[in-house]
Amino acid sequence: MINLVYDMETAEFLPMIIHSFDVAKISTLMMKRIDPSAELINIYITGLFHDIGLISLAEIKLPGALLKIKSSSSSWGASFQLDKFLNETDNDSVHGIISYKILEKMDLLPNEYLYAILNHHVPLDKLDGSNREILLTNIINVSDIVSRTLRENVEGNLSESLIGLEKVVDDYPMVEDVRKALKDIISSPLEFGYILDDKPHNEKFFKCNVEIDVQKYREFLKAVVLLVDLRSPFTVRHTSGVAKLSRNLAEELLKTDFDGDMMYISGLMHDMGKIKVPLDILHKPGKLNKYEYLAMKLHVVETYKIFSKYSKIAEFTAIASLHHERLDGSGYPWGLKAKDLSMRARILQVADVFTALTEERPYRDKLSSLEAIRIIEDMVNKGKLDPVVFETLRSMVKNGFKIELSDMVIMDFFEEVENIEEIKKILYFEK
């Protein structure tokens, strides 16, 4: 799971992902000193995902905002200005609420850690939780400040960063155990070096033996999908649409909840590799040239590379990475033919094509369901897509089926929240 976040390093996400690694590592090193008996993976995950709401909010409020963060590197690590970015995108720290709701739905953390995510920008003297909640919140808050201080000047001038860090240690409000732990970390060249090298290094701080069940994996994937789809206004609804249609088709054809869940998760995974596709290609208004088209096609290979290292989800990976294959062997990247493609893979192929056709793209308007059906029927007649899956889809459309898309992919996390209208106001910046 942690390595999956690392695989998402791309131009616009890089500064925020590195910052998240910083906070995860610093928080874990502090907790290791303050409470050696604690489950260190909990504080690491808290630090890793504390700003997931900020990344989401920035792309909703100011599309492309993440690209504007200055990012350059030196032998010590990357440099960027997160304070300026935070002030421009969320000076009221609304992102803490969104991060909290996403992590709550993922069901990965005990409540006291969720409290820390919700309140990680609240000043120490304003916190009103238990002693444990206040400690955890202060650890995340201080780690966040330390990361921002270090990354402000690290490029070519580490000494300036360390001067700023000394001021944080001396003057910033923190629980005394936190201050003592921070001083100890700074005095350790070995550990401090791991903080500055831009990599997760979770294996250095704890041994992860946590098993994630299917439901938790699904919710985790939805959070990661949020970051992938929000890269572009043309993909913001695509993955959730494919996942939901795949589930509906599987329930009609295969008749089991298990197959429906399997197809939903595979649908969430199918376009993960698009995190590596440059935005200028995703947003190009005209036809892609052959080199751009090749770069786009590589997203399937990237999806496979991201997930193939996890043997326990091999069946999901096999379905997700075959969504551009075709029954006549004309698809990519493997050029497989009908005999190699399971019914589950065929379902995902049809769901992906139908969803894409009914969405707006930079080079065309969205098509109606009936127009999309006609195009898919032609593909079926040419031997590219499965006729049984197509007939099921056509029957569903005739009976009034439409892909039920949330207002935004992030709304998947708030469907069951009582104050859903208040959440919408936050996300859409209504008064």
C-alpha positions as CSV (number, residue, x, y, z in Angstrom):
1,M,0.0,0.0,0.0
2,I,2.8,2.5,0.9
3,N,4.7,1.5,-2.2
4,L,1.6,2.1,-4.3
5,V,1.8,5.8,-3.2
6,Y,5.4,5.9,-4.1
7,D,4.5,4.6,-7.6
8,M,2.3,7.7,-8.0
9,E,5.2,10.1,-8.1
10,T,4.6,12.3,-11.1
11,A,5.4,15.9,-12.1
12,E,2.4,17.6,-10.3
13,F,2.1,15.2,-7.3
14,L,5.8,14.9,-6.6
15,P,6.2,17.8,-4.0
16,M,3.1,16.7,-2.1
17,I,4.1,13.0,-2.1
18,I,7.6,13.9,-0.9
19,H,6.1,16.1,1.8
20,S,3.8,13.2,2.9
21,F,6.8,10.9,3.1
22,D,8.6,13.5,5.2
23,V,5.7,13.8,7.7
24,A,5.3,10.0,7.8
25,K,9.0,9.4,8.5
26,I,9.4,12.3,11.0
27,S,6.2,11.3,12.9
28,T,7.2,7.7,13.1
29,L,10.7,8.5,14.4
30,M,9.1,10.7,17.1
31,M,6.6,8.1,18.2
32,K,9.3,5.5,18.3
33,R,11.0,7.6,21.0
34,I,7.9,8.8,22.8
35,D,6.0,5.5,22.9
36,P,8.1,2.4,21.8
37,S,5.1,0.1,22.4
38,A,2.9,2.0,19.9
39,E,1.8,0.5,16.5
40,L,4.2,2.5,14.4
41,I,2.4,1.7,11.2
42,N,-0.6,3.8,12.4
43,I,1.4,7.0,12.8
44,Y,3.2,6.4,9.5
45,I,-0.1,6.0,7.7
46,T,-1.4,9.1,9.5
47,G,1.5,11.1,8.2
48,L,1.4,9.6,4.8
49,F,-2.3,10.6,4.2
50,H,-2.6,13.7,6.4
51,D,-2.8,15.9,3.3
52,I,-4.8,13.8,0.9
53,G,-7.6,16.3,1.3
54,L,-5.4,19.1,0.3
55,I,-4.3,17.4,-3.0
56,S,-7.9,16.7,-3.8
57,L,-9.1,20.2,-2.8
58,A,-6.4,21.9,-4.9
59,E,-7.4,20.1,-8.1
60,I,-11.1,20.8,-7.5
61,K,-10.6,24.5,-6.7
62,L,-7.7,25.4,-8.9
63,P,-7.1,22.7,-11.6
64,G,-3.4,22.6,-12.3
65,A,-2.4,24.2,-9.0
66,L,-0.1,21.4,-8.0
67,L,2.0,22.0,-11.1
68,K,2.7,25.5,-9.9
69,I,4.6,24.4,-6.8
70,K,8.3,25.0,-7.5
71,S,10.1,21.8,-7.4
72,S,13.8,21.3,-8.0
73,S,16.4,19.0,-6.5
74,S,19.9,18.9,-5.1
75,S,22.0,16.2,-3.6
76,W,20.0,16.7,-0.4
77,G,16.6,16.3,-1.9
78,A,13.7,18.2,-3.5
79,S,12.9,21.9,-2.8
80,F,9.5,23.5,-3.0
81,Q,7.4,26.1,-1.3
82,L,4.5,24.5,0.4
83,D,3.6,27.4,2.6
84,K,2.7,29.6,-0.4
85,F,0.8,26.7,-2.0
86,L,-1.2,26.2,1.2
87,N,-2.1,29.8,1.5
88,E,-3.3,30.0,-2.1
89,T,-5.4,26.9,-2.0
90,D,-6.7,26.4,1.5
91,N,-5.8,29.0,4.1
92,D,-8.8,27.9,6.2
93,S,-7.4,24.4,6.4
94,V,-10.6,22.8,5.1
95,H,-8.5,20.0,3.7
96,G,-8.3,18.5,7.2
97,I,-12.0,17.7,7.1
98,I,-11.7,16.1,3.7
99,S,-8.6,14.1,4.7
100,Y,-10.4,13.0,7.8
101,K,-13.5,11.8,5.9
102,I,-11.5,9.9,3.3
103,L,-9.4,8.1,6.0
104,E,-12.4,7.4,8.1
105,K,-14.1,5.7,5.1
106,M,-10.9,3.8,4.4
107,D,-11.1,2.3,7.9
108,L,-7.4,1.9,8.3
109,L,-6.8,3.9,11.6
110,P,-8.0,4.0,15.2
111,N,-10.1,7.1,16.1
112,E,-7.3,9.0,17.9
113,Y,-5.3,9.0,14.7
114,L,-8.3,10.3,12.7
115,Y,-8.5,13.1,15.3
116,A,-4.9,14.0,14.5
117,I,-5.6,14.1,10.8
118,L,-8.7,16.3,11.3
119,N,-6.9,18.8,13.6
120,H,-3.4,18.7,12.2
121,H,-3.4,22.5,11.6
122,V,-5.1,23.4,14.8
123,P,-2.7,25.3,17.3
124,L,-1.7,23.3,20.3
125,D,-3.5,25.6,22.8
126,K,-6.8,25.2,20.8
127,L,-6.9,21.4,21.0
128,D,-9.6,19.9,23.3
129,G,-9.1,16.2,22.9
130,S,-7.7,13.5,25.2
131,N,-4.0,13.6,26.1
132,R,-3.3,10.9,23.6
133,E,-5.2,12.7,20.8
134,I,-3.4,16.0,21.6
135,L,0.0,14.2,21.5
136,L,-0.7,12.5,18.2
137,T,-2.0,15.7,16.7
138,N,1.0,17.7,17.8
139,I,3.3,15.0,16.4
140,I,1.7,15.4,12.9
141,N,1.5,19.2,13.2
142,V,5.2,19.5,14.2
143,S,6.3,17.0,11.5
144,D,4.4,19.0,8.9
145,I,6.1,22.3,10.0
146,V,9.5,20.6,10.0
147,S,9.0,19.3,6.5
148,R,7.9,22.7,5.2
149,T,10.8,24.4,6.8
150,L,13.3,21.9,5.4
151,R,11.9,21.9,1.9
152,E,11.8,25.7,1.7
153,N,15.6,26.1,1.4
154,V,17.1,22.6,1.0
155,E,18.1,23.1,-2.6
156,G,21.8,24.0,-2.6
157,N,21.7,25.5,0.9
158,L,21.0,23.0,3.6
159,S,22.4,25.3,6.2
160,E,19.6,27.8,5.8
161,S,17.1,25.0,6.2
162,L,18.8,23.9,9.4
163,I,18.8,27.4,10.8
164,G,15.1,27.6,10.2
165,L,14.7,24.2,11.8
166,E,16.6,25.3,14.9
167,K,14.1,28.1,15.3
168,V,11.2,25.6,15.0
169,V,12.8,23.5,17.7
170,D,13.3,26.4,20.1
171,D,10.1,28.5,19.5
172,Y,7.3,26.4,18.0
173,P,4.5,25.3,20.4
174,M,4.8,21.6,21.1
175,V,4.4,19.0,23.8
176,E,7.6,18.7,25.6
177,D,8.0,15.0,24.8
178,V,7.6,15.9,21.1
179,R,10.3,18.7,21.4
180,K,12.7,16.3,23.1
181,A,12.1,13.6,20.4
182,L,12.6,16.2,17.6
183,K,15.9,17.3,19.1
184,D,17.1,13.7,19.3
185,I,16.2,13.0,15.7
186,I,18.1,16.1,14.5
187,S,21.1,15.0,16.4
188,S,21.2,11.6,14.5
189,P,22.8,12.0,11.1
190,L,21.8,8.5,10.1
191,E,18.0,9.1,10.7
192,F,18.1,12.7,9.5
193,G,19.6,11.6,6.2
194,Y,16.8,9.2,5.6
195,I,14.3,12.1,6.1
196,L,15.9,14.2,3.4
197,D,16.3,11.7,0.6
198,D,12.7,11.9,-0.8
199,K,11.9,8.2,-0.4
200,P,9.4,6.4,1.9
201,H,11.8,4.1,3.8
202,N,8.9,2.6,5.8
203,E,11.0,-0.6,6.2
204,K,13.6,1.4,8.2
205,F,11.0,2.3,10.9
206,F,8.7,-0.6,11.4
207,K,7.9,-4.1,10.1
208,C,4.6,-4.2,8.3
209,N,2.6,-7.4,8.9
210,V,-0.8,-5.8,8.5
211,E,-3.3,-7.7,6.3
212,I,-5.8,-5.5,4.5
213,D,-9.2,-7.1,3.7
214,V,-11.1,-6.6,0.5
215,Q,-13.3,-3.9,1.8
216,K,-10.4,-1.8,3.1
217,Y,-8.4,-2.4,-0.1
218,R,-11.4,-1.1,-2.0
219,E,-11.7,2.0,0.0
220,F,-8.0,2.6,-0.2
221,L,-8.1,2.2,-4.0
222,K,-10.9,4.8,-4.1
223,A,-8.7,7.3,-2.3
224,V,-5.8,6.7,-4.7
225,V,-8.2,6.8,-7.7
226,L,-9.3,10.2,-6.5
227,L,-5.8,11.5,-7.0
228,V,-5.4,9.9,-10.5
229,D,-8.7,11.1,-11.8
230,L,-8.5,14.6,-10.5
231,R,-5.4,15.2,-12.6
232,S,-7.7,16.1,-15.5
233,P,-11.2,17.4,-15.9
234,F,-11.6,14.8,-18.6
235,T,-10.9,11.9,-16.3
236,V,-12.6,13.1,-13.1
237,R,-15.5,10.7,-13.4
238,H,-14.1,8.0,-15.6
239,T,-12.7,5.4,-13.2
240,S,-15.7,5.4,-10.8
241,G,-18.0,5.1,-13.9
242,V,-16.1,2.1,-15.3
243,A,-16.0,0.4,-11.9
244,K,-19.8,0.8,-11.3
245,L,-20.7,-0.3,-14.8
246,S,-18.4,-3.3,-14.6
247,R,-20.1,-4.3,-11.3
248,N,-23.6,-3.9,-12.9
249,L,-22.6,-6.0,-15.9
250,A,-21.0,-8.7,-13.8
251,E,-24.1,-9.0,-11.5
252,E,-26.3,-9.4,-14.6
253,L,-24.0,-11.9,-16.4
254,L,-22.3,-13.8,-13.6
255,K,-25.0,-13.6,-11.0
256,T,-22.9,-13.3,-7.8
257,D,-22.0,-10.5,-5.5
258,F,-18.5,-11.8,-5.4
259,D,-18.1,-11.2,-9.1
260,G,-19.7,-7.8,-8.8
261,D,-17.2,-6.8,-6.1
262,M,-14.3,-8.3,-8.1
263,M,-15.2,-6.3,-11.2
264,Y,-15.7,-3.1,-9.1
265,I,-12.2,-3.3,-7.6
266,S,-10.7,-4.3,-11.0
267,G,-12.5,-1.2,-12.5
268,L,-11.0,1.0,-9.9
269,M,-7.5,-0.4,-10.7
270,H,-7.7,-0.3,-14.5
271,D,-6.4,3.2,-15.3
272,M,-4.0,3.6,-12.4
273,G,-1.1,3.8,-14.9
274,K,-2.5,7.1,-16.3
275,I,-0.7,8.7,-13.3
276,K,2.4,8.5,-15.5
277,V,0.8,10.0,-18.7
278,P,1.9,13.7,-19.1
279,L,-1.0,16.2,-18.7
280,D,-0.2,17.8,-22.1
281,I,-1.1,14.5,-23.7
282,L,-4.2,13.9,-21.6
283,H,-5.4,17.4,-22.4
284,K,-4.5,17.6,-26.1
285,P,-7.5,18.9,-28.0
286,G,-6.6,17.3,-31.3
287,K,-5.6,13.9,-32.5
288,L,-2.5,12.4,-30.9
289,N,0.5,11.8,-33.1
290,K,2.0,8.3,-33.1
291,Y,4.5,9.1,-30.3
292,E,1.9,10.7,-28.1
293,Y,-0.4,7.7,-28.8
294,L,2.4,5.4,-27.8
295,A,2.9,7.3,-24.5
296,M,-0.9,7.1,-23.9
297,K,-0.9,3.3,-24.5
298,L,1.8,2.8,-22.0
299,H,-0.6,3.5,-19.2
300,V,-1.8,-0.1,-19.4
301,V,1.8,-1.3,-18.9
302,E,2.2,1.1,-16.0
303,T,-1.0,-0.2,-14.4
304,Y,0.4,-3.8,-14.7
305,K,3.8,-2.7,-13.3
306,I,2.2,-1.0,-10.3
307,F,0.0,-3.9,-9.3
308,S,1.9,-7.0,-10.5
309,K,4.4,-6.9,-7.6
310,Y,1.5,-7.7,-5.2
311,S,0.8,-11.5,-5.6
312,K,-2.3,-11.5,-3.4
313,I,-4.2,-9.3,-5.9
314,A,-2.9,-11.1,-9.0
315,E,-6.4,-11.9,-10.2
316,F,-7.6,-8.3,-10.0
317,T,-4.4,-7.2,-11.8
318,A,-5.0,-9.7,-14.6
319,I,-8.5,-8.2,-15.2
320,A,-7.5,-4.6,-14.8
321,S,-4.5,-4.7,-17.2
322,L,-6.5,-6.3,-20.1
323,H,-9.0,-3.6,-20.6
324,H,-7.5,-2.5,-24.0
325,E,-7.1,-6.0,-25.4
326,R,-9.5,-7.1,-28.1
327,L,-10.9,-10.5,-29.1
328,D,-9.4,-10.4,-32.6
329,G,-5.9,-9.7,-31.2
330,S,-5.8,-6.0,-32.3
331,G,-5.7,-4.6,-28.8
332,Y,-2.7,-3.8,-26.6
333,P,-0.3,-4.2,-24.9
334,W,-0.1,-8.0,-25.3
335,G,-2.2,-8.5,-28.4
336,L,-4.2,-11.3,-26.8
337,K,-7.0,-13.1,-28.6
338,A,-10.4,-14.4,-27.5
339,K,-9.1,-17.7,-26.1
340,D,-6.9,-15.7,-23.6
341,L,-9.6,-13.3,-22.4
342,S,-11.9,-14.3,-19.5
343,M,-15.5,-13.1,-19.3
344,R,-14.4,-10.7,-16.5
345,A,-11.8,-9.2,-18.8
346,R,-14.4,-8.9,-21.5
347,I,-16.8,-7.1,-19.2
348,L,-14.2,-4.5,-18.3
349,Q,-13.4,-3.9,-21.9
350,V,-17.0,-3.1,-22.8
351,A,-17.5,-1.0,-19.6
352,D,-14.4,1.0,-20.4
353,V,-15.4,1.8,-24.0
354,F,-19.0,2.7,-23.1
355,T,-18.0,4.9,-20.3
356,A,-15.3,6.7,-22.3
357,L,-17.7,7.3,-25.2
358,T,-20.3,8.9,-23.0
359,E,-17.8,11.3,-21.4
360,E,-16.5,14.5,-22.7
361,R,-13.0,14.5,-24.1
362,P,-10.7,17.4,-25.1
363,Y,-11.2,16.5,-28.8
364,R,-14.9,15.7,-28.8
365,D,-18.2,16.2,-27.0
366,K,-19.7,13.3,-25.0
367,L,-22.0,10.9,-26.9
368,S,-25.5,9.8,-25.9
369,S,-25.9,6.2,-24.6
370,L,-27.6,5.2,-27.9
371,E,-24.8,6.7,-29.9
372,A,-22.3,4.8,-27.8
373,I,-24.3,1.6,-28.2
374,R,-24.1,1.9,-32.0
375,I,-20.3,2.3,-32.0
376,I,-19.9,-0.7,-29.7
377,E,-22.2,-2.7,-31.9
378,D,-19.9,-2.0,-34.8
379,M,-16.9,-3.1,-32.7
380,V,-18.7,-6.3,-31.8
381,N,-19.5,-7.0,-35.5
382,K,-15.8,-6.6,-36.3
383,G,-14.9,-9.2,-33.7
384,K,-13.3,-6.8,-31.2
385,L,-15.7,-6.9,-28.2
386,D,-17.8,-9.7,-26.7
387,P,-21.3,-10.0,-28.1
388,V,-22.8,-11.4,-24.9
389,V,-21.6,-8.6,-22.8
390,F,-22.7,-6.1,-25.4
391,E,-26.2,-7.6,-25.6
392,T,-26.5,-7.3,-21.8
393,L,-25.4,-3.7,-21.9
394,R,-27.8,-2.9,-24.7
395,S,-30.7,-4.5,-22.8
396,M,-29.8,-2.4,-19.7
397,V,-29.7,0.8,-21.8
398,K,-33.0,0.0,-23.4
399,N,-34.5,-0.4,-19.9
400,G,-33.3,3.1,-18.9
401,F,-29.9,2.3,-17.5
402,K,-27.5,5.2,-17.1
403,I,-24.1,5.2,-15.5
404,E,-24.7,6.7,-12.1
405,L,-21.9,9.1,-11.6
406,S,-21.4,11.1,-8.4
407,D,-21.0,14.9,-8.8
408,M,-17.3,14.3,-8.4
409,V,-15.4,11.2,-7.7
410,I,-14.6,12.4,-4.2
411,M,-18.3,12.3,-3.4
412,D,-18.0,8.5,-3.2
413,F,-16.5,9.1,0.2
414,F,-19.5,11.1,1.5
415,E,-22.6,9.2,0.1
416,E,-23.6,8.0,3.6
417,V,-22.7,11.1,5.5
418,E,-25.7,12.8,7.2
419,N,-24.5,16.3,6.5
420,I,-23.9,15.6,2.8
421,E,-25.1,19.1,1.8
422,E,-22.6,20.7,4.1
423,I,-19.8,18.6,2.6
424,K,-20.9,19.6,-0.9
425,K,-20.7,23.3,0.2
426,I,-17.1,22.7,1.4
427,L,-16.1,21.0,-1.8
428,Y,-17.8,23.5,-4.2
429,F,-16.9,26.6,-2.1
430,E,-20.5,27.7,-1.6
431,K,-21.4,30.4,0.9
